[in-house]
Amino acid sequence: MRRILLTVVLAAATLTGLGAPRAAAATCSLDPVGGVQPRTFAGRTYFIHVPAGLPNPAPLVLALHGAGQGGRLHADDTRWHDFADGHKFIVAYPDGTGSPPTWGFDHNSNDVRFLRQLVAEISSKYCVDARRVYATGHSNGAIMALRLACDAADVFAAVAEYAGAHPTFTGSPCTPSRPISVGVFAGTFDFLSLLPFGIWTRDQWVKLNHCPTKPAREAGVLLEATRYAPCAGGQEVVWRAYLTQSHNWPRAADWNDIKQRMWDLFMRHPMPV
């Protein structure tokens, strides 16, 4: 059964897809960037939104698209930038590589190095809080976000994903430099990243972070929302299974619910001192 699930998720990832961040520069900017504006770095496009009224320094979130989607479409799909206006953080939507664009989520891949360098690039221009750099992703981008937890825990304080998988399903190792908080989110009607595989992904992080095996359960939600905490280093693993949601980014009331839960996880977990 697990072999079948691994094969399904690997196919889904294919279809849907080194430097640490510098401290805020002495002359960094917090000037607003309206809308979602394209920028070029290292031969790739990324899209950035900088709200007005940011704290100095400000959190940064990288939002990673599914395979074949690209950063601009992921921005339209999730609208993290609207959420950022109310919660005061910088959001960037980078493109993967290829046509259509995808993410390479193997251990220490070129995309791991690129995303490390992108954080440093954005931090050289804007007043980024190096203790509050986060990543979130969907589908192929979800696996990439979890790869960042495995390979770049010195840059990203916490990560969260929807409709992905633990990157070790391909046989690539995951050895974080420190325990790191992770959010795993899944839909019960996801026909690509099946719910049992989401559960397996969650359980891998619970083991890796040495978390309690019995979670705290939130009452009054459909279907399930739990927190495995405190883990050995004070981290946590957050799990949310959405009833009736598919492989697409959640819709209706869950559209804002998932972003709020991811953001709450991020705000509880800055980079350890």
C-alpha positions as semicolon CSV with decimal commas, in nm:
position;residue;x (nm);y (nm);z (nm)
1;M;0,000;0,000;0,000
2;R;0,273;0,247;0,092
3;R;0,459;0,167;-0,233
4;I;0,141;0,254;-0,427
5;L;0,099;0,580;-0,237
6;L;0,462;0,674;-0,296
7;T;0,421;0,614;-0,668
8;V;0,103;0,824;-0,684
9;V;0,257;1,117;-0,499
10;L;0,578;1,103;-0,704
11;A;0,369;1,125;-1,021
12;A;0,171;1,413;-0,871
13;A;0,487;1,601;-0,786
14;T;0,609;1,563;-1,142
15;L;0,280;1,685;-1,289
16;T;0,217;1,965;-1,040
17;G;0,568;1,958;-1,014
18;L;2,401;2,837;-0,015
19;G;2,437;3,155;0,157
20;A;2,236;3,222;0,476
21;P;2,020;3,537;0,484
22;R;2,210;3,849;0,570
23;A;2,092;4,071;0,852
24;A;1,887;4,370;0,738
25;A;2,112;4,597;0,538
26;A;2,223;4,925;0,695
27;T;2,031;5,113;0,424
28;C;1,747;4,864;0,379
29;S;1,408;4,977;0,253
30;L;1,054;4,935;0,378
31;D;0,903;5,132;0,090
32;P;0,579;4,963;-0,016
33;V;0,563;4,762;-0,336
34;G;0,202;4,765;-0,451
35;G;0,044;4,464;-0,614
36;V;0,267;4,170;-0,703
37;Q;0,568;4,305;-0,892
38;P;0,810;4,093;-1,098
39;R;1,181;4,097;-1,022
40;T;1,471;3,903;-1,172
41;F;1,741;3,728;-0,975
42;A;1,992;3,462;-1,084
43;G;1,818;3,431;-1,419
44;R;1,477;3,363;-1,265
45;T;1,164;3,565;-1,202
46;Y;1,011;3,614;-0,862
47;F;0,714;3,829;-0,764
48;I;0,721;4,043;-0,453
49;H;0,473;4,235;-0,243
50;V;0,582;4,477;0,031
51;P;0,291;4,616;0,236
52;A;0,281;4,963;0,385
53;G;0,335;5,003;0,759
54;L;0,574;4,713;0,812
55;P;0,767;4,668;1,136
56;N;1,144;4,716;1,112
57;P;1,268;4,451;1,055
58;A;0,979;4,265;0,889
59;P;0,901;3,893;0,848
60;L;0,947;3,735;0,505
61;V;0,743;3,448;0,360
62;L;0,837;3,260;0,042
63;A;0,526;3,106;-0,121
64;L;0,615;2,816;-0,353
65;H;0,394;2,719;-0,644
66;G;0,284;2,377;-0,761
67;A;0,445;2,220;-1,067
68;G;0,349;2,391;-1,390
69;Q;0,192;2,687;-1,214
70;G;0,459;2,952;-1,161
71;G;0,478;3,228;-0,904
72;R;0,230;3,465;-1,066
73;L;-0,047;3,205;-1,082
74;H;0,029;3,091;-0,728
75;A;-0,012;3,452;-0,617
76;D;-0,352;3,464;-0,785
77;D;-0,450;3,128;-0,635
78;T;-0,352;3,197;-0,274
79;R;-0,344;3,577;-0,249
80;W;-0,092;3,565;0,033
81;H;-0,019;3,931;-0,051
82;D;-0,369;4,036;0,061
83;F;-0,314;3,845;0,384
84;A;0,028;4,012;0,419
85;D;-0,132;4,357;0,408
86;G;-0,326;4,281;0,724
87;H;-0,052;4,088;0,903
88;K;0,245;4,302;0,799
89;F;0,504;4,083;0,630
90;I;0,684;4,071;0,296
91;V;0,579;3,791;0,062
92;A;0,766;3,664;-0,245
93;Y;0,649;3,413;-0,505
94;P;0,955;3,268;-0,684
95;D;0,945;3,064;-1,004
96;G;1,091;2,717;-1,026
97;T;1,285;2,604;-1,332
98;G;1,183;2,461;-1,667
99;S;0,876;2,506;-1,882
100;P;0,637;2,450;-1,719
101;P;0,821;2,544;-1,397
102;T;0,880;2,287;-1,123
103;W;1,090;2,249;-0,808
104;G;1,378;2,005;-0,759
105;F;1,336;1,879;-0,405
106;D;1,628;1,638;-0,377
107;H;1,878;1,680;-0,096
108;N;2,080;2,004;-0,141
109;S;1,935;2,059;-0,488
110;N;1,998;2,364;-0,703
111;D;1,660;2,495;-0,590
112;V;1,760;2,472;-0,225
113;R;2,065;2,683;-0,306
114;F;1,859;2,926;-0,515
115;L;1,601;2,983;-0,240
116;R;1,874;3,038;0,018
117;Q;2,028;3,297;-0,213
118;L;1,690;3,456;-0,288
119;V;1,635;3,519;0,083
120;A;1,977;3,682;0,097
121;E;1,896;3,891;-0,212
122;I;1,565;4,018;-0,073
123;S;1,731;4,082;0,264
124;S;1,997;4,296;0,094
125;K;1,724;4,531;-0,033
126;Y;1,447;4,521;0,227
127;C;1,452;4,525;0,607
128;V;1,398;4,152;0,661
129;D;1,398;4,000;1,008
130;A;1,646;3,713;0,975
131;R;1,476;3,538;1,269
132;R;1,138;3,541;1,092
133;V;1,193;3,393;0,747
134;Y;0,939;3,125;0,652
135;A;0,832;2,910;0,357
136;T;0,497;2,772;0,251
137;G;0,409;2,568;-0,055
138;H;0,144;2,382;-0,250
139;S;0,180;2,039;-0,415
140;N;0,527;2,022;-0,575
141;G;0,602;2,349;-0,392
142;A;0,482;2,187;-0,070
143;I;0,744;1,914;-0,105
144;M;0,999;2,188;-0,177
145;A;0,899;2,375;0,139
146;L;0,954;2,059;0,342
147;R;1,290;2,010;0,167
148;L;1,386;2,355;0,297
149;A;1,302;2,233;0,647
150;C;1,536;1,939;0,585
151;D;1,825;2,130;0,423
152;A;1,792;2,499;0,519
153;A;1,676;2,511;0,880
154;D;1,951;2,768;0,940
155;V;1,760;3,010;0,712
156;F;1,392;2,920;0,753
157;A;1,248;2,942;1,103
158;A;0,946;2,721;1,021
159;V;0,763;2,588;0,714
160;A;0,409;2,482;0,625
161;E;0,262;2,300;0,326
162;Y;-0,060;2,188;0,161
163;A;-0,109;1,878;-0,057
164;G;0,256;1,773;-0,054
165;A;0,465;1,491;0,085
166;H;0,772;1,433;0,296
167;P;1,065;1,472;0,054
168;T;1,221;1,143;0,167
169;F;0,961;0,948;-0,034
170;T;1,208;0,950;-0,325
171;G;1,484;0,807;-0,106
172;S;1,657;1,143;-0,058
173;P;1,767;1,201;0,305
174;C;1,631;1,462;0,547
175;T;1,874;1,574;0,816
176;P;1,777;1,918;0,954
177;S;2,053;2,113;1,126
178;R;1,811;2,170;1,416
179;P;1,456;2,071;1,512
180;I;1,212;2,284;1,310
181;S;0,838;2,345;1,342
182;V;0,630;2,221;1,051
183;G;0,267;2,253;0,943
184;V;0,118;1,968;0,738
185;F;-0,220;2,037;0,573
186;A;-0,424;1,799;0,358
187;G;-0,762;1,758;0,188
188;T;-0,975;1,447;0,223
189;F;-1,068;1,454;-0,149
190;D;-0,709;1,496;-0,273
191;F;-0,674;1,235;-0,548
192;L;-0,298;1,298;-0,597
193;S;-0,145;1,351;-0,253
194;L;-0,374;1,105;-0,080
195;L;-0,483;1,165;0,279
196;P;-0,300;0,855;0,414
197;F;0,021;0,989;0,270
198;G;-0,043;1,324;0,437
199;I;-0,078;1,138;0,765
200;W;0,248;0,954;0,696
201;T;0,420;1,288;0,623
202;R;0,291;1,431;0,949
203;D;0,410;1,127;1,144
204;Q;0,759;1,154;0,994
205;W;0,796;1,507;1,131
206;V;0,654;1,404;1,468
207;K;0,928;1,139;1,490
208;L;1,202;1,362;1,354
209;N;1,126;1,640;1,604
210;H;1,074;1,396;1,894
211;C;0,724;1,524;1,959
212;P;0,455;1,373;2,182
213;T;0,271;1,099;1,996
214;K;-0,063;1,208;2,145
215;P;-0,168;1,547;2,006
216;A;-0,387;1,821;2,145
217;R;-0,709;1,818;1,943
218;E;-0,906;2,127;1,852
219;A;-1,279;2,094;1,906
220;G;-1,544;2,210;1,663
221;V;-1,356;2,172;1,333
222;L;-1,432;1,964;1,027
223;L;-1,244;1,727;0,993
224;E;-0,940;1,741;1,220
225;A;-0,699;1,996;1,363
226;T;-0,424;1,884;1,602
227;R;-0,096;2,007;1,749
228;Y;0,192;1,781;1,850
229;A;0,372;1,988;2,113
230;P;0,599;2,059;2,281
231;C;0,860;1,870;2,083
232;A;1,211;1,808;2,216
233;G;1,345;2,153;2,123
234;G;1,025;2,346;2,193
235;Q;0,897;2,305;1,836
236;E;0,564;2,168;1,721
237;V;0,400;1,984;1,432
238;V;0,061;2,119;1,325
239;W;-0,181;1,895;1,135
240;R;-0,504;2,001;0,965
241;A;-0,719;1,777;0,745
242;Y;-0,987;1,965;0,550
243;L;-1,313;1,785;0,481
244;T;-1,412;1,790;0,109
245;Q;-1,105;1,985;-0,009
246;S;-0,917;1,847;-0,311
247;H;-0,562;1,879;-0,443
248;N;-0,629;2,244;-0,530
249;W;-0,551;2,517;-0,278
250;P;-0,845;2,515;-0,030
251;R;-1,152;2,720;-0,119
252;A;-1,454;2,873;0,058
253;A;-1,407;2,923;0,433
254;D;-1,091;2,712;0,431
255;W;-0,920;2,961;0,192
256;N;-0,847;3,198;0,478
257;D;-0,838;2,933;0,750
258;I;-0,527;2,765;0,608
259;K;-0,335;3,091;0,577
260;Q;-0,425;3,196;0,929
261;R;-0,317;2,862;1,073
262;M;0,012;2,869;0,883
263;W;0,077;3,227;0,992
264;D;-0,006;3,148;1,356
265;L;0,246;2,861;1,343
266;F;0,508;3,094;1,199
267;M;0,453;3,362;1,462
268;R;0,489;3,110;1,742
269;H;0,827;3,005;1,608
270;P;1,097;3,259;1,526
271;M;1,446;3,127;1,466
272;P;1,597;3,016;1,798
273;V;1,857;3,253;1,940
